Amino acid sequence: MKKGIRSLFQFLIIFISLQILICSNVSAQNVGHAVLTGKIKDNRGEGAALYKPDDISALINYEDSQFIPTDSAGHFYINIMLDKPRYFILGFNTLYISPHDSIHMIIDGTFPTRSKFSGIGGNIQEYLKENPHFKGASFLEGGDSIRRKLEDNLDYVLSAERKRNMDLKKLTNTSSSFQYMEKSRTKADVINSLISLRQYYKRMYNKKERIDSIPELLDYDTKIVPVIKQYSADFLSKDFLGLINYRHILSTIIKYNQDNKKIGPILEWSQFNQLSSEVDKAMKTNDVVVLDKLKNDIEGLSNDLYRNAVLSKLSSVSRLMKGKQATDFDFEDQDGKRRKLSEFKGRPIFIDLWATWCVPCLEQKPAFERLAKKYKNDALFLSISLDNDKNKWLASLKNKELVAFEGWSSFQSLSAYNVVGIPRYILIDKDFNIFNLDISADFSKVIEDYFNTSGKPGQL
């Protein structure tokens, strides 16, 4: 009973503190508030981050988040102010929250489809949990839905599109803006699925030939590409840049709309995104001169929101250069225990960021594990899965000799490291300073050279 009273007391403190903060800044008569209440399973007061995965946040690698405090049982209450309906990410659930929503939610971090939503706006979240925004290859589900015949894959993707649109149509009391954005997102998923089809086919059926030589895919240009062109034509709106899946296919959209007069806002964001990528490259090479040049290039562009976002990212990257103190982050080990990177301070830490759906990651994993065996007494080799589905990661560990320390995290949790793509390899020295934030594909040579620099690797 005492434990329950203490948990309730902690929750009330959180509740009252949030209300004081909100009321001190916003009049009670003001509009635009959404109330989120509920519980995050297996959260014991660590809190959680509510991310905005929009076009601006994408330029700064999803650092734009709001912390949600929880009590010792995982309960939370948060009142957020919105200027318009927006997509958010909480754990692995995609949410769509509008002003005046009052949503009660039970968030299941392990099985997002088991999360439960009710209240005003809850029906939209129930729809979204079955149709998340960041599946590998969209309708192909990381390759799990690949069919043997090319035509069968096309039929499957188009039937999946029809089913989702039917599910969307069944939703009642939803705004026209949500219907519009979700139909557009579904269209983007069709394009993404068809673009990714050949790569995932090669992987799932273990084909050794070059992609353009696989017999089953020889008709790709005549049967699939025309559909991609059809779906991409005139698929242009600045609003769509707020969709993760649309940004993922942006190069295809630009390719098939080069002469379209409406492409201006798309090209503008793409230009800023390119500069954001150049900042990442300069970070990898520790090139301060390039960063200074990029700063001038960014400041010369006109869109205030995009410019400030990329400048913010550049400032963050400057704090991640070689020799700077590493930023700590949380992850979960294979026993379900929450761990911190800083626990392993005192010896070099070599981190492999990967996922079960990432083909290059799987191809390079044996080399990482060979190094882990060779230098197991001199450094910690930490293999961090960024799978959306925790169970796919756990399944990959079964009946396997584990030579590295295994963990599970998310792109959002590693946002401070500007992780937007994998495989990614990070080397941190024994003093917990950054040695190499993004080792090249030839990471084996980099690590061998690192340890061979001294006759006593553990002292590096």
N, C-alpha and C positions, 0 to 999 in steps of 0.2 A: 504493500500500500504506500509506504514511504517513497519507494522508487517511482510509483505512478504519480504521486503528488509532486515530486521533484521535476518529473518530465513535464507535467502540466504547467508548473511554475515557470520553467524555462521557456515553454512555448508562449506563455502570456507575456513574458519579458520581451520576446521577439516581436510579438503582435503589437504591444504598446509602443515599443521603440519605433517600429515602422510607421505607426499611425502618427506619432509625434513628428517624425521626419516629413511625412507626406503633408500633414496639416500646416506645418510651418512654411511650406513652399507653395501650396496650392489651395485656393479657396474651396470650401466645402461645396460652393455652388458651381464650381468649374466642372466641365464635362471632359470626356475623353479618357476615363479610367476603366481599367479592366482588373478584376479581382481574381487571383488564382489562389486556391487553397487545396490542401490535400496532404499526401504523404509520398515520400520516395522510399521504396523498399530497400532495406539493408543500408540505409543511410543513418548514421548514428551521431548526427550533429556536425558532419563535415560540410554540409551545405552543398549547393550545386550552382552551375552557371546556366543562365538563360541566354542563348546566343541569337543574334540576328544574322542570318546567313544571306544578307542582301548584297547588292552590287558594291556598296561602299565598304562593307566589312570584308568582302572578298579581296579588295585591294590591300588590306592590311592583315590578311590571313586570319580572319575571324577572331580578332582580338576584341571586337565590340560585344561585350557581354555584360549582363547584370547578375550580381551574386544574389542567390536566394539562400538566406540562413534557414537552417533546420534545427529542431530540437533533438534530444537524444534518441527519440523514436522515429525521426525522419519527417515529422510534421512541419508544414510551412504555411505561411500566409504572406502574400505579397500583393501590393496594389501598384500597378504600373500605369503610367500616363501614355496615351497613344494619340498621334495626330491623324492616323489612318490605320486600317487593318494591315497587319504584317505577319509574315512567317517568322517562326522562331524554332530553335532546337533546344530541347531539354532532355539530357541524356541521349538516347537514340530515338526519341520521338520527335517527329516534325509537328509543330503546332501552327495554327492560324488563328491569331487573336485580334479581336476587333474592340474598339471603344465600347464600353458598357457591358462587355462579356463578364460573366461571373461563373467561372469554371472550377468544379471540384475534380481533382485528379488523383489517381493512385498510379504512380510511375514505377514500372518494372524495368530496371536497367538491364537485366539479363534477357528478358523476352519482351521487347517493346510491344508486340501484338497483344500481350496480356495486360498492358496498362488499361485503366478504366477511366472514363470521363463522363461527367454529367453536369447538369446546370445549363445556363445560357451559353451557347457556343460549344457545348460538349459533343453534340452530334457531329460537328465538323471534325473534331479530334478523333472520334471513333472511326470516321471515314479515313482520315490520314494515317492512322496507325496500321491500316491494312495496305496503304499505298504510300510508302515512305519516299522521300525526295532524294535519296542518295544510294540507290541500289547499283551494284556494279553492272554496267551494260543494261541498266533499266529493266525492261521486260525479260531479258535473258537471264537475270538474276545471277550474275557472276559466272554464267555458262551452264548453270544447272538446268536451264530450260532449252538448251540447244537440241535441235532435231537433226536427223541424218541427212535429209534431203533439203536442198536450198529452198524449194517452193514451200515445204512444210514449215520452215522457219519464218518465211514471210507471212504465211497464213496464220501462224501462231501469234506473231507480233500484232498483226492487224485485228485478230480476234480479241487479244488482250486489250487493245485500245478500245474496241467496242464495249467490252465488259466494263472497263473502268468508267467510260462515259455513261453507261447505263446506271452504274452504282452512283455516280455523281448526280444524275438526273433524279434519282430517288430521294435525294436529300431534300428535306423541307426546311423552310425558314432560313435559307441561306441567301446571302447577298449576290447580286449580279456580278460584282467584282470578284468574289471568290469563285463563282462558276467560270467566269472568263479566264482567270489565272490558272485554274486547274485544267481546263480544256487545253490551254496553251502548254501547260507542263506535260500533259499526256502526249500532245503532238511532239514535243521535244523528246520525250521518251521513245517514241517510235523512231525518230531520226537517230537517236543515240544507239538504240538496239541494232538498227540496220548497219550503222557505221561500224559497230563493234563485232558484228556477226562473224566475220572471217577470223579475226584474232582469237576469239573464244572457241570457235570451231576447231582451229588448229590445236589449241591447248586441250580441250576436252576429249578430242579423239586422238590425241598424241600423234599428230601428223608431223612427219619429218621434212616434207617438202616445203619449198617456199610457198607463201600464201597464194600467189598467183599461179601456182602449178598444182594445187590440190584439185583432183578431178571433180569432186563434188561441188566445187565453188567456181568452176570455169565460167558459168553463166552469170556470175555476180554483176558484171558491168551491164549486161542487157536486161536482167530481171530485177535487180535490187537498186542499182544506182538511179534509174528513172523515178522510182518511188521516193528516194531520198530527195531528188531534185524537186519533185512535185510538192512534198511536204515543206521543203525549205523556201520555196518561192513566196515572196512577199510576207514572210514570217518575221516581221520587223516591228518592234515597239520597244521604247525605252523601258516600259513596265516589265517586259520579259527579262531584263537584266537582273531583276530581283530573284529569279529562279536559278537555283544551282544547276539544274539539268539543262537549262537553256544556255548558260554560260559555258557549259561543257562542250556544246556543239557549235560554239560561236564561229570557229574557223570555217565550218561547213556553211553556215548561214551567210557569212561574208562572201564565200566562194560563189554561191549561186544567186547573189543579189548585188553584184558589183555595180550594175547600172541603175539600181533602184534609188530614186531620189529620197526615200525615207531612211536610208541606211546611215545618215549622218550621226545620230546619237550612238548607234552601235559601234561605228568606227572610232568615235571619241572615247568611249569607255575602253575599247580594245587598245587604243594608244596608251592610256594610263595603265592598263593591265600589263602591257609590254614593258613599260618603265618599271612597274612593280617587280616583274620577272628579272629585269636587269639589276635591280637592287639585290635580289636573291643571289644572282651570279657573282656580284661584287663581294657579297658576304662570304661566298664559298672560297673565293680567291684571296680574301683579306685585303682587297684593293681599295685603300682609302682614297687614292687619286680618282678612281672611277666613281666612287660614291660622291665626291665633291662635284664632278661633272654632271652626274645624274641629278644632283640637287638643283643645279642651274637649269637643266632641261625641264625638270618638273615645275619649277617656279615660273617658267616661261609660258606655261599653258593656262587656259582661261577658266576652266570649270573649277570653282572654288571648293566644292565638296570633294571632288575626286583629287584635286591637287593637295588639299590638306590631309586627306587620307594617306596618300602615298608618301608625303613628307613625314607623317607620323610613323609610318613603317620604316622609312629610312633612318629616322632617329632611333627607333628600337633596334634596328640592325647594327647601328654604330656601337651599341652597348654589348653586342655579341661577337665582337672581333676577337681574334686570337689573343690569349692572355687575360681576357676578361673573366670575371667570376661566372661560373655556370649557373643557370637558373634551375632551381629545383622543380620537380614535378612528381605527381602521384601516379602510381599504376597498381594493378592488381596482380598478385602472383597466382600460380596455378591452383593453390589451395584456397583462393578467395580472400587472401589477406591483403589489406591496403599497405603499400610500401612507398617509400620515397627514394628518389635517386640519391639524395645526400647520405642515406644510410651506408653507402659504399665508398664514401670519401676516404682517402688514405692510400688508394692505389689507382692506377689508370682504369678508366671505364670505357669500353668500346661498345657502342650501341648500334644494333641493327633494327631499323624500323621497317616492318614488312606487313603483309596480310596474305591470307590464303588465296585471295582472288588475284593477286599481283604476280603475273607470270615471270617478269624479270627478277622479282624477289626470290621466287622459288628456285630459279635457275642459279642464283648466286649464293643460296643458303649453304650448300656443301662447302664452299670455299670459306665462308664465315665459321662454320663448325670445325673445319680443319685447323684454323687459327686458334679457335677456342681450346682445342685439345693441346695444341703445341704450347700455348702460353697460359695455360690454366692456373699456373702458380704465380704468374707475374701480373695479371690484370683480371678484372671482372669483364666477362663477355655477356652483355645483356641483350636479349632478343625480345623486342617489344612488338606485339601484334597490334595492328590498328583496324582489325576486323570490326565491322558493325555488329556482327553476330558473334557473341562470346563463345557460343557452343561450337562454331566452326573452328575457332582457335583451339579450344580444348580437345576437340576430336583429332586435330592434326598432331597432338602430342601423344596420343595413345599408341602403345606398342612401339615406342621410339626411344632410342638412347638419347637422353638429354645431356648435351655437353655445355650448353650455355644456361644462364639464369633466365627463365622464361617469364614474361609478363604480358599484360594486356592493358591498352590505354586507348586514346582517341586522338584524332587530329586536333580537336578543340583543346584538349588538355595540354597539347604540345604547341599551342599557338605561339608561345614566346620564342620558339625555335624556328618559326616561319616554315613549318612543315606543310607543304601543299602537294608534294608528290613523293612516292616511294618506288624503289628502295632508297633508303637514306641511311648513311652511316656517320656517326658522330663519335669523336674521340675527345675525352676529357682527361686531363692529367691527374696525378695523385693529389695535387693541391686543390682539386675541384675547380680548375680553370680550364677554359676552352682551349684545346690544342688544334682541333680541326672540326669545324661545324658541319661540313658536308663533304666527306671524302668521295673522290671520283669513283667511277666504275671499277678502276684498278685498285680497289681498296687493299687487296692482299699485299701488293708491293709497298703501299704507304705504311701499313702496319708492320711489315717485316723491317722496313727501314727505320721505323720508329723504335722498335726494340733493339735493333742492331746498332743504334747510335751509341749505346752504352753496353758495357759487358755485364751490367747489372740492371736488366730491364725493370725490375721492381722499384728501382730508385728514380726512374724517370718522372 
